[in-house]
Amino acid sequence: MSELERLIKRGEALLERVETLLPPASRPVDWRASIAFRWRKTSRGRFLQPIANVHRIRLSDLHGVDNQKTLIEQNTRQFVEGRTANNALMTGARGTGKSSLVKAVLDKFHRQGLRIIEVEKHDLIDLPEIVDQVAGRPERFVLFCDDLSFELSEAAGYKALKSALDGSVAATSENLLIYATSNRRHLMPEYMQENLETKHLGEEIHPGETVEEKISLSERFGLWVSFYPFDQDEFLAIVDHWLRELGCREGEITKARQEALQWALQRGSRSGRVAWQFARDYAGRHAGDGKSKR
């Protein structure tokens, strides 16, 4: 082997080593593959993955949250029509339809160009990269973070979201909104000792710095929507709806109500999620194959 050939082989081996240290080339996004996407991180890089089987639910499927539906639907309509709209924070009782409402507005407005990008909270540090990928696209994107809350040790994601909402020198793209759901009003745990920081100036009460810092994130969402536990009648109305959707006859629906209340008592909750779970179980036992009529 000549000296030149040896040098070429050594050069090729060196290039292979260097290539392993370089970030992988970003994948082109197939925007026509789906109406919903998920931000993914793998050893091969970060990319937007189309969701093949999108969870479809209609606004008419959501009961007991009429005011909340009106607020989110109107805000989303303004957004897809190119008018000003707000980032939205949906908080409150678990299983009351917060994430379902986001899926429902996607179902209603996807023909007008609405798209969802689902992001896990630990990936919020990648928000600037996501914004860059959708900037200039004709679609309207809702970046959706479900069940969002932060512990004190999760400062990176907290600061990235805070900056993206309001505070960064770089403005968020006009075709992107952030919708988040949480069981915590201020997205972070609250401790009794923080109340000791509160100062009294005359008749005024001023929260301490720790409380102020926690509030500073949630207040950057322009739209706050609160969800509340359902009472018995609302819970049964949701059960009735889903039993009809799953093919049960009216007589079966009437008979199911007492069993539905017992189911909710065992679960310790009268949420919409519990109503849906009961309806699937009951329809599977009493309505043939239990398949939806939709």
Protein Blocks (a to p, Z undefined) as FASTA:
>chain_A
ZZklmmmmmmmmmmmmmmmmpccddddddfklpcbdcddddfkbccddddfbacdddfkl
pghilmmmmmmmmmmmmmmnopacdddddedjehiopmmmmmmmmmmmmmnopacddddf
klmmmmmmmmmmmgopabdcddddehiacdfklmmlmmmmmmmmnopfbdcdfkbccddd
dfbfnlpacdfklmmmpccehjbccddfklmmmmmmmmmpmbdcddddddfklmmmmmmm
mmmmnopafklmmmmmmmmmmmmmmnopacfklmmmmmmmmmmmmnonopafZZ
